[in-house]
């Protein structure tokens, strides 16, 4: 293979470029980005909104950059792709790029309902604009008490803003963790000086500074409105050229390859949905997948047709970390709505464990201010199958989580 194009210059795209050169591949490497910035880490945009005012460059954070690329176009968004047996063609706002293969890593885009006039937070530019608008005393309404909404609410309140959070569900984080677990985070809002309104979705938003009207008739006046109601894979530019799931994700196989593209296209990061042997259908945007998945994807593209064994399938555990309202959270695994819950309550924090109904199979772990449990969960999910734990022992916080295994 003589040429490779990577579309996307975030963590997953930069790791793909790094992986290609680490394999010793010397072909022509093109990287296409949209923001006009070198690769940077996105989590600090919300977690450290006011304490880190410049991008967390991946070169400094991970030693990852685009130095190995022959052609870097950081302000040239892709607009389409076509594949054929001989290669791929990527269309951009300025022309076309032809290559033998492509790695797609365009990430995700925030959901913003039609006729909502609100800010979103996804890019460094978004963070700068939000930070500039939030002067002390500003009235901020955050719509959505998920990961991003909670992180921004806590950071803004600590910086002197008057913050109200609106959540359509009955509890924060309920869409991800379920209402029972999410309810345990409710007291954090009042303790941080944040007003929390749950159970009534936003009906209309006139902003980004203006008025938010809830479905129950409540009206909230604001200087800044942030919509934090989720994100979707940034796959609109792919049109009908690749298989797209109902949620906008590009469907890939276990090695991140896109079926039906003659072995010419892989998708990684937020853009992809991959079948995990342990966790079922998972999105590729969680940290470990964006960090580790590109190496497998690129190796398969470049070496898959050559003599010699492929690298074994790497199945990273879904992982989310969050710093919100004075608390540190680490979620590993994929909690299911029918899973049984077990609580480990410590003196300063707590851990929730999810078990497959009627079994000792551990599917997910959420540690809140429990770093030892989060570290133990990383070890437990490092195997080739889901771990088995004794529920009684697992509920006893005096027993190390790794000591509760049954096999």
N, C-alpha and C positions, 0 to 999 in steps of 0.2 A: 504494500500500500504506500503510495507516494505522497498523498496529501490528505489532510484532516482539517475540518473547520469546526470550531466550537462556538456555539451561539449562546451567549450569556457570559458575563464577566463578574459574577458573584463568587461565593465560596465553591459551589459545585463546578462551575466553569473553570475557575482557576486551578482547582484540584485536578480536573481532567487534563489541563495543559501540562501541569507538573508531572502527572502520571505518564503521559506520552513520552516525555523526555527521560523519565526515570527508567523506562523500559529499554532505553538505548535507541529508540526510533529516531531517525534523522530526516524524515520527510518534511514537507512544507506544512507548517502549522499556522492557521489563521484563527484569530479570536475576534468575535464581533460582540460589542456591548452596546448598551442603549443610554446609560446615564452620563457618559463622558468622564467617569471616574475610574481610577484603578480599583482592583478588588478590595472590598472592606467587609467587616463583620457587621451584620444587621442587629443582632440582639441588643447591643448597647444603645441603639437609637431610642428605645423605650425605657429600658432598665436604667440607663444613665443619661436621661434626656438633658438634665441640667448640669451634671458633673463631668460629662465628656462632650465637649462642644465641637470636636473635630472627628472625622471618621476614624474608626479603629482599623487601620490598614492591615490587611492580611499578611503583608510582608513582615510587619513588625510583630503581629500576633502569632503567626504560625510559620513564618518563613516561606509563605506561598505567594508567588507573584507570576507575572506573565513574561518574565525575562527570556524564557525559552521559545517564545513565539516569533515567527518570522514576520507576521503582518498583524498588527493590533489596531483595531478600529473601535474605539471606546464610545463614540457618539454616532453610531450608525445602526439604528434599530432594524432588525430583520422584519420583513413583511410577508415572507412566504417561503415554501420549500417544495421541491419536487425530487422524486427519486427514480432511478432507472437501474438496470442491471450493471451499468458501467460506473455509476457514481451518484452524486447528489448535486443539486443546484439550489443555493440559498439566495433569495432575492432580498435586497435591503433598500432603504430609502435612497441610496445612491447608485445602485446597480446590482450586479450579481457576483456571487462567489461560487466557483465550481471546485469540487473536491471529490476524492474517492469515497469519503465517509464523513459523517457529522455526529457531533455530540450536542444535544439540545439541553440547555440549562438556563432557560429564561425566567425561572422562578415563579412567583405568584404576584397577584395584584389584589389590592384591597377591594372588598365588596362595598359598593356605594349605591344604595337603592336610588332609582330614578326620582328626580325632583327633590332629593335631599341635597341641600346646600351646606355641606360640611367638609371639614378637613379629613384627610386620612394620613396614616403614617406607615410608610414602606421604605422610603429612600432617605438618604442623608439630607437632600434638599427639603423633604417634608419635615424632618426633625428640626432643621434650622428655622423654617418658617413657623412651626409650632412654638418653638422656644422663644422666638422673637415676639410672638403675639401674647405669650403668657407672662405678662408683667405682674408683680405682686398686687393682689387685690382683684385680679381678673376673675370673672365668672366663667368657669369651664364646665361644660356639660359633655360627659363622655357617654356615648351610646354603646353599650356592650360591656359586661363585666367578665370578659374572658381574659386570656393572658395579657394581651396588649393593653386593653382597657384598664385592668387593675394596675399594671405597671405604671402607666402614664398618670393615672389618678393619684397614686401614692407619691410619685415624683413631683407632680404639680402642686399637691397640697403642701408638701415639705418646702416647696419654693415660695409659698405664700399665696397661691391661688385659692379661690373659693370653688370647690369641686363638688359636682353632683354626678353620680353614675346611675344610668338608667339601664336596667336589664329586663328583657322580655320574659325570661324564665323566672321561676320562683326563687332561685338562688344563684349566686355568682358561680361561674365555671360549671354550671349544671349541664351544659351541652357536651362537655368533655368528661366530667367526672361523675355526673349524676347529682341530683338534688341533695341527697343525704350527705355526700361528702362536701359539696359546694356550700351547704348551709354552715358548715364548720368555719368557713372563712368570713361569714357575715360580720362578726364582731370586729374584725380588723378594720373595717371601713370607719366606723365611729371612732375607734381608737386613733386613727390617722387623721381625724377631722374631715372625713369625706361623707357626704350624704349619699345614701344608697336607696334607690327605688327599684323594687322588683315586681314582676308579675304584670307589668303593663308596657307593651312595646311602644316605641316612638311611632306616631302616625304621620307626622310631617315635621320637616326641619327647614327653617328659613335662616340661613347662616352664610358663611361659616361663623359669623357672630350674629345672633338674632334671637329667634324664638323656637323652642322645641315643644311640640304638642304631643301628649301621650294619648293612647287609645282610651284611657279612662277620663279624658278631659283635662288632666293636669297640664298647665302651661308653665314652661321654664324659660326665663329670660337668660341669655348668655352673651358673653363677649366673644367666646370661642366655642365651637362645637366640633368634637372629634367623633367620627364614625369608626367604631372598632368592633364591627359585627362579623368579622371573619374575612377570609381571602379565598381566591380561586386561582388555580394554575393559570399562568399567563400563556394561554394556548390559542388565543383568538387569531394570531398571525398565521397559524397553521391551517386555518380554514378546514377544508375537507380532505386534506392530503394525507393525514395520519389517523389511526384509530383513537378517538377521543371518548372518554367516559362521560357519563351524565354530569359529573361535577367539573368537567373541563380538563381532567388529568389525561396525560398520554399513557396509554396502557403499555407496560413493558413486561418482559419475562424476568426470571430470577437473576439474569445477568444484565439487566437494564437495557436489553436490546428491544427495539420496536418491531413486532412481527410484521411481515409483509413488505419489508424494505430491503430485501436481498442481502441482509447482513450488513447494511450500510449506515444505519441510524441507531443511535442510542439516546435515551432521555434520562436525565438524572435530576436530583434535587426536588424542589417544590413542584416542578412540572410533571413528575412521573408518579404513577401508581404501580406498585410492584407486588407480586404474590410472595409472601413470606411463608416458608414451611412451618414456622412456629407461630407467627402472629396474624396470619391471614392476609387479606389485602391491605397493604399499608402505603401511605404516601411517603415519598422520598425526601420531604423537606425537613424532617427532624435532623438534629445536629449530626448524629453519627452517620446517617445515610448520606448526607451531603458531604461529609468529611471523607468517608471510606468508599462509598458506592462508585464514584467516578473511576477509581483505579481498576475495579473489576470491569466496568463498562468499556473503558479504553483498551484494556488488555484483550477483551473478547473481540472488539472491533479490529484491532491491529494484528492479533495473532490467532484469531479463531480458526482461520482457514489454513494455517500453517502446520507443519509437522511439530509434534510435541504436545504435552498435556496442557490444558488450560488451568489457570489457577482455580482452586476450589471455590465454590459459591460462598461468598461472605454474606451472612444474614444479620445485619446490625439490628440491635434492639431499638424500637422507637423510643426516643428520649427527648423530653422537654424540660428545660430548667427555667426558673422564673424567680425574680426578686421583686416582691410586691408588698406594699403596705407594711414594711418592716419585717417580712418573713421570706425565708429561702425555701423554694419548692423544687423537688426533682421528681419527675414522673418517668418511669421506665415501663415498657410493655404497652399492651393495647387493652385497656379495660372494656369489657363487654357489658351491655345493658342487663343481661341475665346473670352476670357473675355474682357470687356471694362475697360479701365484704367482711373483713376481719380488721379490727382496730388495735393498734399498739399505741398506747398513750404514755408518753414520757413526761418528765417534770417540766420541760421547756418546749416540747414539740410533740408531734404525733405522726404515725405512719398508718396509711390505709393499704391493705393488701386485697387484691381481687383474686378469687379462685373460681375456676370453672365449676358450674353448679354441680353439687353432689360429688365432687372429686377433691383430691389434694393438689391438683395442677394449678400452679401460680401463673396468672396471666399478666398481672401488672402490679406495680408498687409505686405509691406516692409518699415521699418523705417530706414532712414539713418541719423545718428546723431540726432535722434528724440526719446529719451528714453520714453517720456511720451506717444507718439503714440504707441510704442511697448508694453508698460504696458497696455494701453487701449485695444489694440488688444488681448492681453492675456485674458482680462476680457470678451471681446465680443465673443471670440471663446470658452468660458467655458460652454456655454449652450448646450442643446441637439440638437439644429438645427443651421444652419448658420444664422448669424445676418442679419437684414435688416437695411439699412442706407439710409438716404436722400442724394443723390449724391451731390446736391447743397451745403448743409450744410457741408458734408464731405470734400468738396474741400476748404472750408474756414478754414485756419489754425488758425484763432482766435477762432473758435468753438471747444471745446474739442471733441475728436473723439467719446467718449461715449455719448455725447449730440446729436449726429447726428442720433441716432437710431430712427426707426419709429415703432417698435413693438417688 
